[in-house]
Amino acid sequence: MSEVGKVRLRVPASIKPGDVIRVRCLVIHPMERIERDKAGKIVDRKYQYIDTVTVTYLGKTVATFETTQSVSENPFFAFAVKATDPGKLTVSFHDTHGQKYEGSVDIAFS
């Protein structure tokens, strides 16, 4: 798992001022799921999964998502953002072990 934390972002190739664009992102992450023993009790340990996703555009937080361990390995997210000005869009993934993984893309008008 040498790529853990690698973030890939995609936005449309052509963006005009005021467009509502679809942002697609993927992060390489194991997303551990809660395990149970033979008796059905939860195995007590600190599971590693992404629990918060934060989206910033032009330096302001525009969305925050809270997730659970139910999300699949290497999760994919898609969401809409209104492109008001050219600038940087960043997606940050935070996991339960305190790790932060980020990816950024420049929003440019064509």
C-alpha positions in Angstrom: 0.0 0.0 0.0 2.7 2.5 -0.9 0.2 4.8 -2.5 -1.9 5.3 0.7 -3.0 8.9 0.8 -2.7 9.6 -2.9 -5.5 11.9 -4.0 -6.8 12.3 -7.5 -9.1 15.2 -8.5 -10.9 15.8 -11.7 -12.9 18.9 -12.9 -14.3 19.6 -16.3 -11.8 20.7 -19.0 -13.9 23.7 -20.0 -15.3 26.0 -17.2 -17.1 29.3 -17.5 -17.7 31.9 -14.8 -20.8 30.9 -12.8 -20.8 27.3 -14.0 -21.8 24.7 -11.4 -19.1 22.1 -12.0 -18.9 18.4 -10.9 -15.8 17.7 -8.9 -14.7 14.0 -8.8 -12.1 12.8 -6.3 -10.6 9.5 -5.2 -8.2 8.8 -2.3 -6.2 5.6 -1.9 -7.0 4.4 1.6 -7.7 1.0 3.2 -10.9 2.1 5.1 -10.7 -0.6 7.8 -14.0 -2.0 8.8 -15.1 -3.0 12.3 -14.4 -6.6 13.0 -16.4 -8.9 15.3 -15.2 -12.0 17.2 -17.0 -15.4 17.0 -19.4 -14.3 19.8 -20.4 -11.2 17.7 -18.6 -8.7 19.9 -16.6 -5.9 18.4 -12.9 -6.5 18.4 -11.5 -3.6 20.4 -8.9 -1.7 18.5 -8.5 1.7 16.8 -9.7 1.2 13.2 -8.3 3.4 10.5 -10.9 5.0 8.1 -11.6 8.4 6.7 -14.1 10.1 8.9 -14.1 13.7 7.5 -13.8 15.2 4.1 -13.3 19.0 3.7 -13.6 21.0 0.5 -12.1 24.5 0.3 -12.4 26.8 -2.7 -10.6 30.2 -2.8 -9.5 29.6 0.7 -13.0 29.2 2.2 -14.6 25.9 3.3 -17.5 25.2 1.0 -18.4 21.6 2.1 -17.7 19.2 4.9 -18.7 15.5 4.8 -18.6 13.1 7.7 -18.2 9.4 6.9 -18.1 6.1 8.7 -16.2 2.9 8.3 -19.0 1.7 5.9 -17.4 3.6 3.0 -15.5 1.3 0.7 -11.7 1.0 0.3 -10.2 3.7 -1.9 -13.4 5.9 -1.7 -14.7 8.0 -4.6 -16.6 11.2 -3.9 -18.4 13.5 -6.4 -20.0 16.8 -5.6 -21.0 20.1 -7.2 -19.3 23.5 -6.7 -20.2 26.9 -8.3 -17.1 28.3 -10.1 -17.3 32.0 -9.3 -13.7 32.9 -9.7 -10.4 31.3 -10.9 -8.5 29.8 -8.0 -7.5 26.7 -6.1 -10.0 24.0 -5.0 -8.6 21.6 -2.3 -10.1 18.4 -1.0 -8.7 17.2 2.4 -9.3 13.7 3.8 -8.8 13.1 7.6 -8.7 9.7 9.1 -9.2 8.3 12.5 -5.4 7.9 13.1 -4.9 11.7 12.6 -3.5 11.5 9.1 -4.5 14.1 6.5 -4.4 13.6 2.8 -4.9 16.5 0.3 -5.3 17.1 -3.3 -5.7 20.4 -5.2 -6.8 21.6 -8.6 -6.7 25.0 -10.1 -10.1 26.2 -11.4 -9.4 28.2 -14.6 -11.9 29.6 -17.0 -11.8 28.9 -20.7 
